[in-house]
Amino acid sequence: MIDAEWLYWLCGLFFLANAVLCGRERRYGAVAFWALLGLSFCYSTFVVAKTAAAWPLGLAVLVIAGLAGFGAVRKAELPAPTEAEQESSAAKLGNRLFVPALMIPLVALVFATMLASITVGGKPLLAAGTATLTGLGAGALIAVAVGLVLVRPAQPVGLGAPLREGSRLLQSIGWVVLLPQMLAVLGLLFDKSGVGKQVGTVLSGLLPGGSLLAAVVVYCVGMALFTVVMGNAFAAFPVMTAAVGWPVLIQQFHGNPALVFAVGMLAGFCGTLCTPMAANFNIVPAVLLEMKDRYGPIKAQLPTAIPLLACNIAIMYWLGF
Amino acid sequence: MLVLLGVALVVVGFALRLNPLLVVTASGIVTAVLGGVTPSQILDAFGNGFAGSRSVTIYVVTLPAIGLLDRFGLQQQATRLIGKLRVLTTGRLLATYLLIRQGTAALGLTGICGPAQTLRPLIAPMALGAATRRHGELSDPAIERVKAYSASADTVGLFFGEDIFLAVGSILLITGFVDTTYHLKLDALQIALWAIPTAVCALVIHSARLLWLDRRLAKELAR
């Protein structure tokens, strides 16, 4: 059975290689950041398998976050390709450039649709839930290989080229690469500390009794707002459902549970569109696209999220009861 | 009630635009201490949370491929290609991508498109190329706007497509939580079906806004 751990090791090795490249430029803060991050990715395998203690990793994560938070990972001026170089190479290679780029989605598609159901000796070839991840990793590796074969005629490049260019992109992303995982940690700590229960108590206190519309609005808007704070509708769902969804909408007003819970979750997704706490969806794309305003995607999504939340309220109110 | 101070810390920290890593770390520790979590449990939570969430960082494995193609002019070629497809304005291109993203996500194929796989190498340069062809040289705010809308097409399509697919995390969470807590037998298919009205609304609202982007760019750049 193949799980996703080899991929995490690949990520870890990429971070370590990046640390080596930073070392050549004598940027020691960045070296420490990327090296620790790389080692943590590999060590995590044993934490997940429960064969190693979690606390040393926790300590390392705190150091990594501290290094980045206090400015040790400064942006480097890496030699970027010039527009003219890119134009001339695009003219030479033409549409063939799309072949490796399309390899990534195509291979991911093959893994998700065909390889996911293959079994070897009664066991699935790919561990449950990892087909897409594995496909993405395999697609990325195949794309590099095809890309190297393709660009060779245009210009002789060494095998280090993908690493160097990947490292250039990784360093332009910088410490933001860690943010989505830190937010996952925050969610875990919020959960352990009972934040959800407290918010639920506050919200059910606000709820006016007897009005179906008010209850629907509190459930949907509560899902959205709580998701904005937590960055994740999954964290908001159990809390809001225990506070309003189940006792009021289902037990008191006899709503259709499948509809109420499905639409409630989607109301939470409207919140995800608006929050920097959902960094992997809202901040990482801005950084990947080298935007000046990291909140740009959120600003573009807000005017969709608000009417969509209203739609969810309307759908639940009219179809759910 | 005291633990809500930790939540307030996050809100204030983000509002003041302090370094998000510090804000998140500090808030996590403060909340946990107020909630009576012991220091060793806090360290464990940092370790377990990090190890368990590595999948959100997996996109970095695509960077060597994307970087290599970037170096050899993929973005420029995407711009050239869109130059030949005159019917595809920025808005129409992004609305088409939204439909594809939502449709593939509804079939459970969430991994074939994404910010690193398709947005950065293909969609965003095409959207920018289409805008340049139509409106001439783009101003900085216009470039930012086209990039922001490109990112939004990807995210909106994903969110309101994936919930139609049966085996997605959110549906499993709903059935898992509700069935164990309230002893119901929810049908995952019913939940997926009731995600469709919202999915249609999302497609209509966001497509309209993406198509409206063409006019907005024309107006802004005509000045």
Contacts between the chains, C-beta under 8 A, distances in Angstrom:
chain1	res1	chain2	res2	distance
A	4	B	55	6.9
A	4	B	58	7.5
A	7	B	58	6.2
A	7	B	61	6.3
A	8	B	54	5.1
A	8	B	58	7.6
A	10	B	61	5.6
A	11	B	54	7.4
A	11	B	57	6.5
A	11	B	58	6.6
A	11	B	60	5.5
A	11	B	61	5.8
A	14	B	60	6.3
A	14	B	61	6.9
A	14	B	63	7.6
A	14	B	64	7.4
A	15	B	60	7.9
A	40	B	50	6.6
A	41	B	54	6.4
A	41	B	57	8.0
A	44	B	50	6.5
A	44	B	51	3.5
A	44	B	54	6.0
A	45	B	51	7.9
A	47	B	47	5.8
A	47	B	48	6.6
A	47	B	51	4.2
A	48	B	51	5.1
A	48	B	52	6.6
A	53	B	47	7.8
A	54	B	43	7.4
A	54	B	44	4.4
A	54	B	46	7.9
A	54	B	47	3.3
A	54	B	48	4.9
A	54	B	51	7.1
A	55	B	40	6.3
A	55	B	43	4.2
A	55	B	44	5.5
A	55	B	47	6.0
A	56	B	47	7.2
A	57	B	46	7.3
A	57	B	47	3.5
A	57	B	50	6.2
A	57	B	51	6.3
A	58	B	42	7.4
A	58	B	43	3.7
A	58	B	44	6.0
A	58	B	45	7.0
A	58	B	46	3.4
A	58	B	47	3.7
A	58	B	48	7.8
A	58	B	50	7.5
A	59	B	43	6.0
A	59	B	46	7.8
A	59	B	47	7.9
A	61	B	46	4.7
A	61	B	47	6.7
A	61	B	50	4.8
A	62	B	25	6.8
A	62	B	43	7.8
A	62	B	46	6.1
A	65	B	21	4.8
A	65	B	22	7.3
A	65	B	24	7.8
A	65	B	25	4.8
A	66	B	22	8.0
A	66	B	25	7.6
A	68	B	19	7.6
A	68	B	21	5.2
A	69	B	19	4.8
A	69	B	21	4.4
A	69	B	22	3.7
A	69	B	25	6.9
A	70	B	22	7.6
A	81	B	70	7.4
A	81	B	71	4.9
A	83	B	76	7.8
A	85	B	73	7.8
A	86	B	70	7.9
A	86	B	71	7.3
A	86	B	72	7.2
A	86	B	73	4.1
A	86	B	75	7.2
A	86	B	76	5.0
A	87	B	73	6.4
A	87	B	76	5.3
A	88	B	73	7.7
A	89	B	71	7.9
A	89	B	72	4.5
A	89	B	73	4.3
A	90	B	72	7.4
A	90	B	73	3.0
A	90	B	74	7.5
A	90	B	76	4.0
A	90	B	77	4.3
A	90	B	80	6.6
A	91	B	73	7.8
A	93	B	72	6.3
A	93	B	73	6.7
A	93	B	77	7.2
A	94	B	77	6.8
A	95	B	77	6.8
A	95	B	81	6.8
A	97	B	69	6.1
A	97	B	72	6.6
A	97	B	73	6.5
A	97	B	74	4.9
A	97	B	77	4.7
A	98	B	74	7.6
A	98	B	77	7.1
A	98	B	78	7.9
A	98	B	81	7.9
A	98	B	122	7.7
A	100	B	65	6.4
A	100	B	68	7.9
A	100	B	69	6.0
A	101	B	65	7.8
A	101	B	66	7.8
A	101	B	69	5.6
A	101	B	74	5.9
A	101	B	121	5.1
A	101	B	122	6.2
A	103	B	65	7.9
A	104	B	62	6.0
A	104	B	65	6.6
A	104	B	117	4.8
A	105	B	112	4.1
A	105	B	113	6.3
A	105	B	117	5.7
A	105	B	118	6.3
A	106	B	112	7.7
A	108	B	109	7.6
A	108	B	111	4.6
A	108	B	112	4.6
A	108	B	117	7.3
A	109	B	109	6.2
A	109	B	112	4.9
A	112	B	108	6.9
A	112	B	109	5.5
A	112	B	111	6.3
A	112	B	112	7.1
A	113	B	109	7.4
A	132	B	109	7.8
A	132	B	110	6.5
A	132	B	111	3.5
A	133	B	55	6.1
A	133	B	58	5.7
A	133	B	111	7.1
A	135	B	111	6.1
A	136	B	58	6.4
A	136	B	59	7.6
A	136	B	61	7.0
A	136	B	62	6.9
A	136	B	111	5.2
A	136	B	117	7.2
A	137	B	58	7.2
A	137	B	61	5.2
A	139	B	62	7.7
A	139	B	117	7.8
A	140	B	61	4.7
A	140	B	62	4.4
A	140	B	64	7.2
A	140	B	65	5.2
A	141	B	61	7.9
A	143	B	62	7.5
A	143	B	65	3.8
A	143	B	69	7.9
A	144	B	64	5.4
A	144	B	65	4.7
A	144	B	68	6.6
A	147	B	65	5.9
A	147	B	68	4.8
A	147	B	69	5.8
A	147	B	72	7.8
A	148	B	68	7.3
A	151	B	68	7.0
A	151	B	72	4.8
A	154	B	72	6.4
A	155	B	72	7.7
A	161	B	68	5.9
A	161	B	71	7.2
A	162	B	64	3.8
A	162	B	65	6.6
A	162	B	67	6.7
A	162	B	68	4.5
A	163	B	64	6.0
A	164	B	67	7.8
A	165	B	64	6.7
A	165	B	67	3.1
A	165	B	68	5.0
A	165	B	70	6.5
A	165	B	71	4.9
A	166	B	63	4.1
A	166	B	64	3.3
A	166	B	65	7.6
A	166	B	66	7.5
A	166	B	67	4.4
A	166	B	68	7.4
A	167	B	67	7.6
A	168	B	67	5.8
A	169	B	63	4.7
A	169	B	66	6.5
A	169	B	67	4.6
A	169	B	70	7.3
A	170	B	60	6.3
A	170	B	63	5.5
A	173	B	60	7.9
A	175	B	21	6.2
A	177	B	57	6.4
A	177	B	60	6.6
A	178	B	21	6.5
A	178	B	57	8.0
A	179	B	20	5.8
A	179	B	21	6.3
A	179	B	24	7.4
A	180	B	53	7.2
A	180	B	56	4.3
A	180	B	57	6.7
A	181	B	49	7.3
A	181	B	50	5.4
A	181	B	53	4.7
A	181	B	54	7.0
A	181	B	56	6.3
A	181	B	57	6.1
A	182	B	21	6.0
A	182	B	24	4.8
A	182	B	25	6.5
A	182	B	28	7.9
A	182	B	50	7.9
A	183	B	24	6.0
A	184	B	49	5.2
A	184	B	50	7.6
A	184	B	52	7.2
A	184	B	53	3.5
A	184	B	56	6.9
A	185	B	24	7.7
A	185	B	28	6.1
A	185	B	45	6.5
A	185	B	46	5.5
A	185	B	49	3.3
A	185	B	50	6.1
A	185	B	53	7.4
A	186	B	10	7.5
A	186	B	24	5.1
A	186	B	27	6.4
A	186	B	28	4.6
A	186	B	49	7.9
A	187	B	49	7.5
A	188	B	45	5.2
A	188	B	48	7.0
A	188	B	49	4.3
A	189	B	28	4.2
A	189	B	29	7.8
A	189	B	31	5.7
A	189	B	32	4.7
A	189	B	37	7.2
A	189	B	42	7.1
A	189	B	45	5.4
A	189	B	49	7.6
A	190	B	3	8.0
A	190	B	6	7.3
A	190	B	7	7.4
A	190	B	28	7.8
A	190	B	31	6.0
A	192	B	32	6.4
A	192	B	35	6.6
A	192	B	37	5.4
A	192	B	41	7.2
A	192	B	45	6.2
A	193	B	3	4.8
A	193	B	6	7.1
A	193	B	31	4.8
A	193	B	32	5.3
A	193	B	34	6.7
A	193	B	35	2.5
A	193	B	36	7.5
A	193	B	37	6.0
A	194	B	3	6.1
A	194	B	35	5.6
A	195	B	3	5.2
A	195	B	4	6.8
A	195	B	6	7.0
A	195	B	7	6.1
A	195	B	31	6.5
A	195	B	35	7.4
A	198	B	1	6.1
A	198	B	3	5.9
A	198	B	4	5.6
A	199	B	4	7.3
A	199	B	7	7.9
A	202	B	4	7.9
A	229	B	7	5.7
A	229	B	10	7.0
A	229	B	11	7.0
A	233	B	170	7.0
A	234	B	169	7.1
A	234	B	170	6.7
A	234	B	173	5.5
A	237	B	170	8.0
A	237	B	173	6.4
A	237	B	174	7.0
A	237	B	177	6.8
A	238	B	177	5.4
A	238	B	181	7.8
A	241	B	177	7.1
A	241	B	178	7.2
A	242	B	181	7.5
A	246	B	178	7.9
A	246	B	181	7.7
A	246	B	182	5.8
A	250	B	182	7.8
A	257	B	178	6.8
A	257	B	184	6.0
A	257	B	186	6.1
A	258	B	186	5.8
A	258	B	187	6.5
A	258	B	190	3.6
A	258	B	191	5.1
A	258	B	193	7.8
A	258	B	194	5.7
A	259	B	190	7.8
A	259	B	194	4.4
A	261	B	174	4.9
A	261	B	178	6.1
A	261	B	186	7.3
A	261	B	191	6.6
A	262	B	163	7.2
A	262	B	171	7.9
A	262	B	174	6.9
A	262	B	190	7.8
A	262	B	191	4.4
A	262	B	192	7.6
A	262	B	194	4.0
A	262	B	195	5.2
A	263	B	194	6.3
A	263	B	195	7.9
A	263	B	197	8.0
A	263	B	198	6.3
A	265	B	163	6.9
A	265	B	170	5.3
A	265	B	173	7.9
A	265	B	174	6.0
A	266	B	160	7.0
A	266	B	163	6.2
A	266	B	195	6.2
A	266	B	198	4.5
A	269	B	159	4.6
A	269	B	160	6.8
A	269	B	163	7.5
A	272	B	159	6.5
A	273	B	152	8.0
A	273	B	155	6.6
A	273	B	156	6.9
A	273	B	159	6.9
A	276	B	14	5.8
A	276	B	20	7.1
A	277	B	10	7.3
A	277	B	14	7.8
A	279	B	20	7.5
A	280	B	56	4.6
A	281	B	155	5.2
A	281	B	158	7.7
A	281	B	159	7.9
A	282	B	151	8.0
A	282	B	155	7.0
A	284	B	59	7.5
A	284	B	115	6.1
A	285	B	115	4.1
A	285	B	119	6.2
A	285	B	151	4.0
A	285	B	154	6.8
A	285	B	155	7.2
A	286	B	147	7.7
A	286	B	148	7.5
A	286	B	151	6.5
A	288	B	115	5.2
A	288	B	116	6.2
A	288	B	119	7.1
A	288	B	120	4.7
A	289	B	115	7.9
A	289	B	119	7.1
A	289	B	120	6.1
A	289	B	124	5.4
A	289	B	147	4.5
A	289	B	150	7.1
A	289	B	151	6.4
A	291	B	144	5.9
A	291	B	147	5.2
A	291	B	148	6.9
A	292	B	140	7.5
A	292	B	144	6.2
A	293	B	144	6.0
A	293	B	148	7.7
A	296	B	144	5.6
A	296	B	145	7.8
A	296	B	147	6.6
A	296	B	148	3.7
A	296	B	151	7.4
A	297	B	148	5.2
A	297	B	151	4.0
A	297	B	152	5.6
A	297	B	155	6.8
A	299	B	148	6.4
A	300	B	145	7.4
A	300	B	148	3.9
A	300	B	149	5.1
A	300	B	151	7.0
A	300	B	152	4.2
A	301	B	152	4.7
A	301	B	155	6.5
A	301	B	156	6.7
A	303	B	209	6.5
A	304	B	152	7.1
A	304	B	156	6.0
A	304	B	202	7.2
A	304	B	205	5.4
A	304	B	206	4.8
A	304	B	209	6.1
A	307	B	205	5.5
A	308	B	160	7.9
A	308	B	198	7.2
A	308	B	201	6.0
A	308	B	202	5.6
A	308	B	205	5.9
A	311	B	197	7.8
A	311	B	198	6.4
A	311	B	201	4.1
A	311	B	205	7.6
A	312	B	198	5.7
A	312	B	201	8.0
A	315	B	197	5.0
A	315	B	198	6.3
A	315	B	201	7.7
A	319	B	197	7.3
